[in-house]
């Protein structure tokens, strides 16, 4: 016959193993979730860093006389004296399916 103290010891050991196993599984899930969050944030950081680099390059370009001239041409439609401006308009007979003119 098994003694009561052995039953209590085995029960306590199994409870301990169940608690530790559950805690271990929960921690592994948390580590996986945090890892995916870190990867997502790292991707976002890399994208923002690229954007910052592009903007810095634009700032350096627009500080030059060529950059100022290009900005004046693009945004303010300014030209040098004696230049001609040509406006090109595209007229197409194509229409979208289901849309009548």
C-alpha positions in Angstrom: 0.0 0.0 0.0 1.3 3.5 -0.9 1.7 5.7 2.0 -0.1 9.1 2.2 3.2 11.1 2.4 4.3 9.6 -1.0 1.0 10.5 -2.6 1.3 14.0 -1.2 4.9 14.3 -2.4 4.1 13.0 -5.9 1.1 15.3 -6.1 3.2 18.3 -5.0 5.9 17.4 -7.5 3.3 17.1 -10.4 1.7 20.4 -9.4 5.2 22.0 -9.4 6.0 20.6 -12.8 2.6 21.7 -14.2 3.1 25.3 -12.9 6.7 25.5 -14.2 5.7 24.0 -17.6 2.9 26.5 -17.9 5.1 29.4 -17.0 7.7 28.2 -19.4 5.2 28.0 -22.3 3.8 31.4 -21.5 7.3 33.0 -21.4 8.1 31.4 -24.8 4.9 32.9 -26.3 5.8 36.3 -24.8 9.3 36.1 -26.2 8.0 35.3 -29.7 5.5 38.2 -29.5 8.1 40.6 -28.4 10.5 39.4 -31.1 7.9 40.1 -33.8 7.3 43.5 -32.3 11.0 44.3 -32.3 11.2 43.2 -36.0 8.3 45.4 -36.9 9.8 48.4 -35.1 13.2 47.7 -36.7 11.6 47.7 -40.2 9.8 51.0 -39.4 13.1 52.5 -38.1 15.0 51.5 -41.2 12.2 53.0 -43.4 12.3 56.3 -41.4 16.1 56.4 -41.6 15.9 56.0 -45.4 13.4 58.8 -45.6 15.6 61.0 -43.4 18.6 60.3 -45.7 16.6 61.2 -48.8 15.4 64.5 -47.1 18.9 65.4 -46.1 20.1 64.8 -49.7 17.3 67.1 -50.9 18.2 69.8 -48.4 21.9 69.6 -49.6 20.7 69.8 -53.2 18.3 72.7 -52.7 21.1 74.7 -50.9 23.0 74.8 -54.2 22.3 77.4 -57.0 21.1 74.6 -59.3 18.7 73.4 -56.6 17.3 76.8 -56.1 16.8 77.2 -59.9 15.1 73.8 -60.1 12.8 74.7 -57.2 11.9 78.0 -58.8 11.1 76.3 -62.1 9.0 73.5 -60.6 7.0 75.3 -57.9 6.8 78.8 -59.1 7.0 78.3 -62.9 9.9 80.8 -63.3 12.2 80.8 -66.3 15.4 82.4 -67.4 15.1 85.5 -69.6 14.5 84.5 -73.3 13.3 80.9 -72.5 10.1 79.6 -74.0 7.6 77.5 -72.2 5.9 74.7 -74.1 2.7 73.3 -72.7 1.9 69.8 -73.9 -1.7 68.6 -73.6 -2.6 65.0 -74.2 -6.0 64.3 -75.7 -7.0 60.7 -75.8 -10.2 59.2 -77.2 -9.9 56.3 -74.8 -12.5 56.1 -72.1 -12.9 53.8 -69.2 -15.2 50.7 -69.6 -18.7 51.5 -68.4 -18.1 55.3 -68.4 -19.7 57.2 -71.1 -18.3 60.7 -72.0 
